[in-house]
Amino acid sequence: MRFSRFGLLASFLLSIAVSSYGQTTIKGEVKDGKNNPVSGASISIKDSYDGATSDSAGKYSFKTTEKGQQVLVFSNIGFKTVEQTIKLEGGILTMNATLKQEISELTAVVLSAGTFEASDRKRAAAVLDPIDIVTTASANGDITGALKTLPGAQQVGESEGLFVRGGTASETKTFIDGTLVNNFFFSSVPNIAQFGRFSPFIFKGTVFSTGGYSALYGQALSSALILESIDLPEQSSANLGISVLGVSLGYQGLAKDKKSSYGFSYSFTDLSLAFAVIKQRQDYSKVPSYHNADANFRIKTSKTGMLKYYGYFSSNKLGFTTTSIDSLGYLDKFNLSNTNHYHNLAWKENLPKKWKINLGLSYTNNTDDINGAMQDEDNNDVLLSGLEGKTFGVDTKGNYFNAKAVIEKKMKGLSAVRFGTEYNYSKDNYTYTDYSGNKYPGGLKEHINSFFAEADVYATNDLAVKGGLRFEHSALLGKTNFAPRLSVAYKLGKGSQASLAYGIFYQNPERKYLPSPNELSFMRADHYIAQFQKSINQQTFRAEIFYKKYHNLLKTDLLGFTEAAVNNNGFGDAKGFEFFWRDKKTIKNFDYWISYSYLDTKRDFLNFPYAITPNFAAKHTASLVTKKFVQKLKMNFNASYNYSSGRPYYDIRRDGAGYKFNDQGTVPDYHNISFSINYLPKIGKKDAKSFAVYVLQVSNIFNIRQTYGYQYSYNGLRKQEIVPTSRMFVFLGAFISFGIDRTQEVIDNGL
């Protein structure tokens, strides 16, 4: 028995010795391209179970009984896999490896200087989605109203449009599915800002570029608003809206094979009830009323292809009088009738060998019938000596066509090259009728041909460069321009990065000042932007500094009774800094953002005597937006505070050979506190087949007096404040969706 035990022990020790003699110990270090240790890397012999994981110092060690020629594999998330051929003969084998970063959308730096973006495809500073827009208390459900709470946009209340970083509203252009949109806003009304025509819910992506935007877009000196329409719906649904302002209804149908859909909607808005309760500054002879209708279809042309159509029609009328500043006891009358058609057709498809094509067509037809006159206290039209020019009629008809083709080639990693062409056609006809019935017809036609090329180069996950060049030729001006664009982004750490952007941007002279008796050229702006951004765990902080230099701005003079362009001798600049902070993490079910902008700008353009701060630019603007969802009450509470320091105002008049100031000053600071409550009664109910939201919204809830500027009498002896049509406005409505429960979607989006 003793011998047996000794023999068993000897046999065991001998087997260990033999086994150890046949093993190979493999060890080493794993580092990245910057010679930093890579922890958590997987090291293994290919097609075996032998391997190890690197420690915090990047070191590893393991033993294997495999022999002969083998392949050692090094891998880690975010890095390219490395394979090394080795020969195993026992003993100790030292194998070090250097892993190169794998460029991926999840970890790569984002080119974001000058851009706020929200979409289902991008991670870049996801800021405002459709739910954000309609639940921002001060936005009144309008896309641009919500964008005014972001840095860079001015709080201009007397005119529609986005005034960005010292630029006019006409210097911001809007694009839907890549093509230019003309008449994005309802037609202008004196001293009353108009809303955008389109619902935020028809878009899945929003890019608000306050400068330095891509070479794919042109004809905008200051800013680009780039909107991407939705694709196929998840399922068929219908919706109904009822409010104090009107009614709306719509249907969206999804085919059984889920490869196509169609939809339509109609809304009628009449402000009679609202204006009967809330007194307006204007006395309306025709209360504003709007008929809006749209239709769409979407077809999957392949696994990766999509054909989309969106068509829109609107008709609206209004008429009002205001107390005339030119002659006491009399009234100024204004009437407007507008019809607008918009059509957009877009097709995108992935082609073989990593090629991709995007094609887009859009067409707009806009007709305005405008009439002005003076009336006595009995609302009878009158002609007063010296004020005959206040009796007039203007009929305008505009036709606008845009076509665009973009071809893209995916390169290694996230790198890509894209190029394409764009064609813009515009034809404006107008007829001016004076007080005696004489008609003065006129028109303007323009063709703009553009070519562009752009490349995204991702050197690593930490460094990316976008470079582009745009070429444009204007038939109207007989001129050609070349506009380079460049942006760089570098990752500083987890969730943080720094970006730089530079670009030259050109734009045609604004059509309302044309034709000109003299030769004109493109207006030009040079953009310089530096940005820091950190976005992590539902918190986003970004800060930007910018400088914008203007060249060849329009100068105007009186030609008869019309202010028309006479040369491109204008100039100017804009500089400043901005910051933005959004936090969805700190407080449960509470979302808020804070924005601030500092702007120092001067320009000599139009009839300015010299370079001055324009009347649409405030030195300081700020916004605070809060959203709190209380699930027990099934309610969402939203509040917004918007601030703007006093903007300058001027009365500039022609005196002898030039223009001079008759009066100037600064309006009081702007304050607006708005509040809204959304009630969702179906939250918590199982198997709900519909979704409802009841909305109460109050704008300027504390009835704060707001002054946008001043208007002056013909002789300049009297001035009058430009103020909102009413200090406070209340909206009450209900919106119901049938066939689909959007409750969880609303909760997930921050309601």
ZAMARGU-4260 file (C-alpha; in steps of 0.2 Angstrom, whole numbers, plus 5000, padded with zeros to 4 digits):
<rodrens>
0) 5000/5000/5000 | 5014/5012/5004 | 5022/5008/4988 | 5006/5011/4978 | 5004/5028/4987
5) 5022/5033/4982 | 5020/5027/4964 | 5004/5037/4963 | 5013/5053/4969 | 5028/5050/4958
10) 5016/5048/4943 | 5007/5064/4947 | 5023/5074/4949 | 5030/5067/4933 | 5014/5072/4923
15) 5015/5089/4930 | 5033/5091/4925 | 5029/5084/4907 | 5015/5096/4906 | 5025/5111/4911
20) 5038/5106/4899 | 5026/5107/4885 | 5018/5124/4889 | 5022/5141/4882 | 5019/5157/4892
25) 5014/5171/4882 | 5015/5189/4889 | 5017/5207/4884 | 5009/5224/4884 | 4995/5232/4873
30) 4996/5250/4869 | 4987/5263/4858 | 4994/5274/4845 | 4999/5287/4858 | 5009/5274/4868
35) 4995/5274/4881 | 4991/5257/4889 | 4975/5249/4883 | 4966/5240/4897 | 4952/5227/4894
40) 4960/5221/4878 | 4957/5203/4873 | 4972/5192/4868 | 4969/5175/4862 | 4976/5161/4851
45) 4965/5160/4836 | 4953/5145/4836 | 4957/5140/4853 | 4951/5144/4871 | 4968/5150/4877
50) 4970/5169/4881 | 4969/5183/4893 | 4963/5201/4896 | 4975/5216/4898 | 4975/5224/4915
55) 4975/5243/4919 | 4993/5245/4914 | 4990/5236/4897 | 4999/5220/4903 | 4994/5202/4900
60) 5000/5184/4903 | 4993/5167/4900 | 4999/5149/4896 | 4995/5138/4882 | 4999/5120/4877
65) 4996/5124/4859 | 5012/5121/4848 | 5019/5125/4831 | 5014/5140/4821 | 4998/5149/4827
70) 4990/5166/4826 | 4989/5178/4841 | 4974/5190/4840 | 4973/5207/4849 | 4956/5215/4850
75) 4946/5228/4859 | 4930/5239/4857 | 4935/5255/4847 | 4951/5248/4840 | 4956/5238/4825
80) 4959/5220/4827 | 4978/5215/4826 | 4984/5197/4821 | 5002/5191/4823 | 5009/5175/4818
85) 5019/5166/4832 | 5028/5150/4834 | 5025/5140/4850 | 5040/5129/4856 | 5038/5130/4875
90) 5046/5143/4887 | 5042/5161/4888 | 5036/5171/4873 | 5035/5190/4874 | 5023/5198/4861
95) 5018/5217/4862 | 5005/5225/4851 | 5000/5243/4846 | 4981/5245/4843 | 4975/5258/4831
100) 4958/5266/4834 | 4943/5259/4824 | 4934/5275/4818 | 4915/5272/4822 | 4900/5283/4823
105) 4898/5278/4841 | 4915/5285/4847 | 4920/5297/4833 | 4922/5316/4836 | 4907/5326/4828
110) 4909/5341/4816 | 4898/5353/4825 | 4905/5371/4825 | 4891/5383/4822 | 4878/5369/4822
115) 4863/5364/4833 | 4856/5347/4827 | 4842/5335/4832 | 4839/5320/4822 | 4837/5301/4823
120) 4854/5298/4814 | 4866/5310/4822 | 4872/5312/4840 | 4878/5330/4838 | 4871/5341/4852
125) 4853/5334/4850 | 4844/5349/4855 | 4826/5351/4849 | 4815/5338/4842 | 4796/5341/4837
130) 4790/5337/4855 | 4803/5350/4861 | 4796/5363/4849 | 4778/5361/4853 | 4781/5360/4872
135) 4792/5376/4873 | 4780/5388/4881 | 4786/5404/4872 | 4787/5395/4854 | 4768/5395/4851
140) 4770/5378/4842 | 4781/5387/4829 | 4798/5380/4823 | 4807/5397/4823 | 4799/5402/4839
145) 4808/5387/4848 | 4824/5391/4839 | 4824/5408/4846 | 4828/5401/4863 | 4845/5395/4856
150) 4860/5405/4856 | 4863/5416/4841 | 4845/5420/4837 | 4838/5437/4841 | 4821/5440/4850
155) 4813/5451/4835 | 4794/5452/4837 | 4789/5464/4824 | 4795/5454/4809 | 4795/5436/4804
160) 4811/5426/4801 | 4827/5421/4810 | 4839/5435/4814 | 4856/5427/4817 | 4872/5434/4823
165) 4869/5451/4817 | 4861/5446/4800 | 4845/5450/4793 | 4830/5438/4792 | 4833/5436/4773
170) 4851/5430/4777 | 4844/5414/4784 | 4838/5401/4772 | 4827/5386/4775 | 4829/5369/4766
175) 4818/5354/4767 | 4825/5337/4761 | 4840/5347/4754 | 4831/5359/4743 | 4828/5377/4746
180) 4811/5383/4752 | 4804/5400/4747 | 4791/5409/4757 | 4794/5398/4772 | 4783/5411/4782
185) 4766/5418/4780 | 4766/5434/4770 | 4772/5450/4779 | 4761/5461/4788 | 4766/5478/4795
190) 4774/5477/4812 | 4767/5459/4815 | 4778/5444/4815 | 4771/5430/4805 | 4773/5411/4809
195) 4781/5398/4798 | 4769/5388/4787 | 4775/5370/4791 | 4770/5359/4806 | 4786/5353/4816
200) 4778/5335/4816 | 4782/5333/4798 | 4800/5333/4801 | 4812/5320/4810 | 4828/5330/4809
205) 4832/5348/4812 | 4849/5356/4809 | 4850/5375/4814 | 4867/5381/4808 | 4871/5398/4815
210) 4887/5399/4804 | 4900/5389/4795 | 4888/5377/4787 | 4891/5364/4773 | 4896/5368/4755
215) 4880/5358/4750 | 4870/5374/4754 | 4872/5392/4748 | 4864/5409/4745 | 4863/5412/4764
220) 4875/5425/4772 | 4872/5421/4790 | 4862/5405/4794 | 4854/5389/4787 | 4839/5380/4794
225) 4840/5362/4787 | 4824/5351/4789 | 4822/5333/4785 | 4805/5326/4783 | 4799/5309/4791
230) 4799/5293/4782 | 4786/5279/4784 | 4775/5279/4800 | 4775/5265/4812 | 4757/5261/4809
235) 4741/5269/4802 | 4733/5283/4812 | 4721/5298/4812 | 4722/5314/4822 | 4709/5327/4827
240) 4713/5345/4834 | 4700/5357/4842 | 4705/5373/4849 | 4699/5391/4852 | 4708/5395/4836
245) 4700/5382/4824 | 4700/5364/4820 | 4712/5351/4811 | 4711/5333/4806 | 4722/5321/4797
250) 4725/5303/4792 | 4741/5293/4789 | 4740/5276/4781 | 4753/5263/4781 | 4752/5248/4768
255) 4751/5231/4774 | 4768/5226/4767 | 4775/5242/4776 | 4783/5248/4761 | 4773/5263/4757
260) 4761/5276/4765 | 4751/5290/4761 | 4743/5304/4771 | 4734/5321/4771 | 4728/5334/4783
265) 4717/5350/4784 | 4716/5364/4796 | 4705/5379/4797 | 4710/5393/4808 | 4700/5409/4813
270) 4705/5421/4826 | 4688/5429/4829 | 4684/5421/4845 | 4702/5424/4852 | 4701/5442/4847
275) 4684/5445/4854 | 4691/5440/4871 | 4709/5447/4870 | 4708/5465/4864 | 4720/5468/4849
280) 4729/5485/4845 | 4722/5483/4827 | 4704/5485/4823 | 4700/5471/4811 | 4688/5472/4797
285) 4693/5455/4792 | 4699/5444/4806 | 4714/5433/4800 | 4708/5416/4794 | 4718/5402/4786
290) 4714/5386/4776 | 4729/5374/4776 | 4730/5357/4768 | 4744/5345/4764 | 4747/5328/4757
295) 4761/5316/4756 | 4766/5299/4750 | 4782/5288/4754 | 4787/5273/4744 | 4802/5261/4748
300) 4810/5259/4731 | 4822/5246/4738 | 4829/5240/4755 | 4839/5256/4756 | 4829/5268/4744
305) 4815/5280/4748 | 4804/5291/4737 | 4795/5305/4747 | 4783/5318/4741 | 4775/5332/4752
310) 4763/5345/4745 | 4756/5360/4754 | 4742/5373/4750 | 4737/5388/4760 | 4725/5402/4758
315) 4723/5416/4770 | 4715/5434/4772 | 4715/5448/4784 | 4711/5466/4785 | 4713/5479/4798
320) 4715/5498/4802 | 4726/5507/4815 | 4726/5525/4820 | 4736/5535/4808 | 4752/5543/4814
325) 4752/5555/4799 | 4735/5563/4801 | 4726/5564/4818 | 4708/5558/4817 | 4711/5546/4802
330) 4715/5528/4800 | 4728/5518/4790 | 4720/5503/4781 | 4729/5487/4776 | 4722/5472/4767
335) 4730/5456/4762 | 4725/5440/4753 | 4738/5426/4750 | 4738/5409/4742 | 4753/5398/4742
340) 4757/5381/4735 | 4773/5371/4739 | 4778/5354/4732 | 4794/5344/4737 | 4799/5327/4729
345) 4815/5318/4736 | 4823/5302/4732 | 4838/5293/4740 | 4846/5277/4737 | 4862/5267/4741
350) 4871/5261/4726 | 4884/5247/4724 | 4902/5249/4730 | 4897/5261/4744 | 4890/5275/4733
355) 4874/5284/4738 | 4863/5297/4728 | 4851/5310/4734 | 4839/5319/4722 | 4827/5333/4726
360) 4815/5344/4717 | 4804/5358/4725 | 4792/5371/4718 | 4783/5386/4726 | 4770/5397/4719
365) 4765/5412/4730 | 4752/5426/4726 | 4749/5441/4737 | 4735/5454/4734 | 4739/5469/4745
370) 4729/5485/4747 | 4732/5501/4757 | 4722/5517/4760 | 4717/5530/4773 | 4700/5531/4780
375) 4690/5543/4791 | 4682/5539/4807 | 4667/5532/4798 | 4679/5519/4789 | 4677/5528/4772
380) 4692/5529/4761 | 4699/5546/4758 | 4713/5555/4749 | 4723/5568/4759 | 4734/5580/4750
385) 4752/5575/4753 | 4748/5558/4758 | 4741/5551/4742 | 4755/5538/4742 | 4746/5529/4757
390) 4733/5523/4744 | 4740/5509/4734 | 4738/5491/4728 | 4752/5478/4725 | 4749/5462/4716
395) 4764/5450/4717 | 4766/5433/4709 | 4781/5422/4712 | 4786/5406/4705 | 4802/5397/4712
400) 4810/5380/4707 | 4824/5371/4715 | 4833/5355/4709 | 4847/5347/4718 | 4858/5331/4715
405) 4871/5325/4728 | 4882/5309/4725 | 4891/5302/4740 | 4905/5289/4741 | 4909/5281/4758
410) 4927/5279/4761 | 4937/5270/4774 | 4929/5271/4791 | 4917/5286/4792 | 4926/5296/4779
415) 4916/5301/4764 | 4917/5312/4748 | 4901/5320/4741 | 4898/5331/4726 | 4884/5338/4716
420) 4875/5352/4707 | 4860/5363/4711 | 4849/5374/4700 | 4838/5389/4707 | 4825/5397/4696
425) 4815/5412/4702 | 4802/5423/4693 | 4794/5437/4702 | 4780/5448/4693 | 4772/5463/4701
430) 4760/5477/4697 | 4759/5493/4708 | 4743/5503/4707 | 4744/5521/4713 | 4730/5531/4721
435) 4724/5537/4704 | 4723/5519/4696 | 4738/5520/4686 | 4747/5503/4685 | 4766/5500/4685
440) 4770/5482/4680 | 4787/5475/4683 | 4796/5458/4685 | 4813/5450/4689 | 4819/5433/4683
445) 4835/5424/4690 | 4844/5408/4686 | 4858/5402/4698 | 4868/5387/4694 | 4879/5379/4707
450) 4892/5365/4709 | 4899/5359/4725 | 4911/5346/4732 | 4915/5341/4750 | 4925/5328/4759
455) 4924/5321/4777 | 4941/5315/4783 | 4942/5305/4799 | 4960/5303/4803 | 4956/5295/4820
460) 4941/5294/4831 | 4948/5310/4839 | 4951/5320/4824 | 4940/5324/4809 | 4941/5337/4795
465) 4927/5343/4783 | 4933/5353/4768 | 4922/5359/4754 | 4921/5371/4739 | 4905/5379/4731
470) 4904/5387/4715 | 4889/5398/4709 | 4884/5408/4694 | 4871/5421/4693 | 4863/5425/4677
475) 4855/5441/4684 | 4871/5448/4690 | 4882/5440/4677 | 4894/5435/4691 | 4902/5419/4697
480) 4909/5416/4715 | 4920/5402/4723 | 4916/5399/4741 | 4928/5388/4752 | 4922/5380/4768
485) 4933/5371/4781 | 4929/5364/4799 | 4940/5354/4811 | 4935/5344/4826 | 4946/5336/4840
490) 4940/5325/4854 | 4947/5331/4871 | 4940/5317/4882 | 4925/5307/4885 | 4910/5317/4878
495) 4920/5333/4875 | 4928/5341/4860 | 4934/5357/4852 | 4930/5363/4834 | 4935/5376/4822
500) 4926/5382/4807 | 4929/5394/4793 | 4920/5398/4777 | 4915/5411/4764 | 4897/5413/4760
505) 4889/5423/4746 | 4871/5428/4743 | 4861/5438/4729 | 4855/5455/4733 | 4838/5454/4741
510) 4824/5454/4728 | 4813/5468/4735 | 4827/5481/4731 | 4828/5475/4713 | 4830/5479/4699
515) 4844/5491/4701 | 4849/5504/4688 | 4868/5500/4691 | 4878/5484/4690 | 4878/5474/4706
520) 4888/5459/4714 | 4886/5446/4727 | 4885/5450/4745 | 4899/5441/4755 | 4902/5436/4773
525) 4917/5427/4780 | 4914/5416/4795 | 4926/5411/4809 | 4920/5400/4823 | 4928/5392/4838
530) 4918/5380/4849 | 4920/5369/4864 | 4906/5356/4868 | 4903/5342/4881 | 4889/5331/4880
535) 4887/5316/4892 | 4873/5307/4902 | 4859/5318/4895 | 4869/5334/4899 | 4875/5346/4885
540) 4886/5361/4887 | 4893/5371/4873 | 4902/5388/4871 | 4906/5397/4855 | 4916/5413/4850
545) 4913/5419/4832 | 4918/5433/4820 | 4909/5437/4804 | 4915/5450/4791 | 4903/5457/4779
550) 4908/5463/4761 | 4898/5471/4747 | 4882/5474/4756 | 4868/5483/4747 | 4867/5502/4748
555) 4850/5509/4743 | 4843/5526/4738 | 4826/5533/4734 | 4823/5531/4715 | 4806/5539/4713
560) 4795/5533/4727 | 4805/5517/4729 | 4820/5512/4739 | 4831/5503/4727 | 4849/5496/4727
565) 4862/5507/4719 | 4878/5499/4723 | 4888/5485/4734 | 4898/5497/4744 | 4891/5492/4761
570) 4901/5483/4774 | 4901/5477/4792 | 4906/5464/4805 | 4899/5454/4819 | 4908/5446/4834
575) 4903/5439/4850 | 4902/5423/4861 | 4888/5411/4866 | 4884/5397/4878 | 4871/5384/4880
580) 4867/5371/4894 | 4854/5358/4894 | 4851/5346/4908 | 4839/5331/4908 | 4848/5321/4922
585) 4850/5331/4938 | 4831/5331/4943 | 4820/5317/4939 | 4807/5321/4925 | 4814/5338/4924
590) 4822/5346/4908 | 4829/5363/4906 | 4840/5373/4896 | 4849/5390/4897 | 4856/5400/4883
595) 4865/5416/4882 | 4872/5427/4868 | 4883/5442/4867 | 4884/5451/4850 | 4894/5466/4845
600) 4889/5471/4827 | 4889/5486/4816 | 4886/5487/4797 | 4884/5501/4784 | 4871/5495/4772
605) 4854/5500/4764 | 4852/5519/4769 | 4863/5519/4784 | 4873/5535/4784 | 4888/5525/4791
610) 4892/5509/4800 | 4880/5507/4815 | 4872/5493/4825 | 4856/5488/4815 | 4839/5490/4824
615) 4837/5471/4824 | 4852/5467/4834 | 4853/5467/4853 | 4869/5466/4863 | 4863/5453/4875
620) 4850/5439/4873 | 4846/5425/4885 | 4833/5411/4887 | 4828/5399/4901 | 4816/5385/4896
625) 4810/5372/4909 | 4799/5357/4907 | 4792/5346/4922 | 4782/5330/4920 | 4772/5325/4935
630) 4766/5307/4931 | 4753/5306/4946 | 4744/5321/4939 | 4747/5316/4921 | 4752/5333/4917
635) 4767/5342/4910 | 4771/5360/4916 | 4782/5371/4904 | 4789/5388/4907 | 4800/5400/4897
640) 4809/5416/4901 | 4816/5426/4886 | 4827/5441/4888 | 4834/5454/4876 | 4843/5470/4880
645) 4836/5486/4872 | 4839/5487/4853 | 4843/5503/4845 | 4830/5512/4834 | 4833/5526/4821
650) 4823/5538/4810 | 4834/5540/4795 | 4829/5552/4782 | 4836/5559/4766 | 4843/5577/4768
655) 4850/5585/4752 | 4863/5574/4745 | 4863/5560/4758 | 4855/5552/4773 | 4855/5558/4791
660) 4847/5554/4808 | 4831/5563/4812 | 4830/5553/4828 | 4838/5538/4837 | 4838/5529/4854
665) 4837/5513/4862 | 4820/5503/4866 | 4818/5496/4884 | 4824/5479/4888 | 4813/5464/4882
670) 4806/5452/4894 | 4793/5438/4891 | 4788/5424/4903 | 4776/5411/4896 | 4768/5396/4903
675) 4759/5380/4897 | 4751/5365/4904 | 4748/5349/4895 | 4736/5336/4902 | 4738/5318/4895
680) 4722/5308/4902 | 4727/5291/4895 | 4744/5289/4904 | 4743/5273/4914 | 4729/5265/4904
685) 4733/5248/4896 | 4730/5244/4878 | 4726/5262/4874 | 4722/5264/4855 | 4722/5283/4855
690) 4732/5297/4862 | 4726/5314/4868 | 4734/5330/4874 | 4724/5345/4881 | 4734/5361/4881
695) 4733/5378/4890 | 4746/5390/4885 | 4748/5408/4891 | 4761/5420/4882 | 4768/5434/4892
700) 4759/5428/4908 | 4764/5444/4918 | 4757/5456/4905 | 4775/5464/4904 | 4775/5479/4892
705) 4786/5475/4877 | 4792/5488/4864 | 4800/5483/4848 | 4804/5500/4841 | 4796/5515/4834
710) 4788/5521/4818 | 4788/5539/4812 | 4776/5550/4803 | 4779/5555/4785 | 4786/5572/4791
715) 4796/5564/4805 | 4787/5575/4818 | 4778/5561/4827 | 4783/5544/4832 | 4774/5529/4839
720) 4779/5513/4848 | 4779/5497/4839 | 4771/5484/4851 | 4763/5467/4851 | 4746/5466/4844
725) 4741/5461/4862 | 4752/5460/4878 | 4745/5443/4883 | 4738/5428/4872 | 4729/5413/4879
730) 4728/5397/4869 | 4716/5382/4874 | 4715/5366/4863 | 4714/5347/4862 | 4723/5336/4851
735) 4718/5317/4849 | 4727/5304/4839 | 4717/5288/4834 | 4725/5271/4830 | 4741/5274/4839
740) 4746/5277/4857 | 4760/5290/4858 | 4760/5291/4877 | 4777/5282/4879 | 4784/5292/4865
745) 4779/5308/4873 | 4786/5303/4890 | 4802/5297/4882 | 4804/5314/4873 | 4803/5323/4889
750) 4785/5328/4891
</rodrens>
